[in-house]
Amino acid sequence: MGVLYDPFVGRALEPWSFGIYAGGQSILVGTPSGVSLAPEGGAHQSVIAPSIGLEQPGIVAYEPAFAVDTEWTLLASLSRLGRPDGSSA
């Protein structure tokens, strides 16, 4: 599971894609622009399309709106890992 500011999804996208094509299963979480857990968060504003990782074949994508949605999507994503028919999210 990887968690990063959404502008950095581009940096992780290529190795993440290779892992998925090789049969790996993982969860990648990008926090929305402007959401921060640290003072430098204001500098991490995304200027690219929010769908940068959503077009990746073989993944399930979510865009939760509320905290309970985040919990449900995380649990649903975790339930898909480590199964022969599982997928990345």
N, C-alpha and C positions, 0 to 999 in steps of 0.2 A: 504494500500500500504506500503510495506517495502522495504527499500533500504539499502544494506549492501555490504561490501567487499566480493567477492566471496568465500574466505576461510570460512566465517561464515555462508554460506548457510547450511552447515552440522548441525550447532547448531539450526537453525530455521526449518529444514526440518521435524522433527517429529511433532511438534505442527502444522505446516502448513499443513502437510498431514492429521492430524486428523480433522482440520478445513474443508478441502476439502471433506473428507469422510462424515462429518456431514452436508454437503450441503452449506458450506460457499463459498464465492467467493472473491478472493483477487488478488493482484498483488505483486509479489516478484521480486525485481531487484537486481542482483548481479553485481557489477562493476568488470571488468576484472582484472586479476593480474597485478600489477604494475601501474594501474591507481589510482591516489590519489588526494584527495582534501586537504590533510594535510601532514605535514612532516613525520608522522609515516607510511605513505603508503608503503614505501619500505619494511617494515617488514611484510606486509600482502601479501605475495606471495603464491598463491595456488600451492599445490603439488598433488592435487587429480584430477581425471578426470573432465573435464568441464561439463560433462553431469549429474552431481549429482542430479539435480532437474528435468532434462528433461524427465526422465522416469516416472515421477509421473503421474498416470492415471488421466484423467479428466482435464488436463491443455492444454493451447496453449502456445508453447514456441517460442521465437524469439531470434535471435542473430544479432542485427543491426550492420552495418559496419560504417555508417556515421550519423551525427547529424540529418539529415532529416529522416533517417530510424528510429532513436530513437523516434522522434516525431510521426511518423506514427504508430509505434508499440504501443506506449503509448496510442494514441487515439483509436486504434483498441482494445486494452486491456480494456480501460475504457468503451467502448461501449458494452462489454460483461458482465459487472457487473450489478447486480440487476435485471436480467431478469430470468424468469423461465427456459429458455433454455441456460442461460449464463454459463460462465466457468471462472476458474482462469487462470492466465497467469504468 
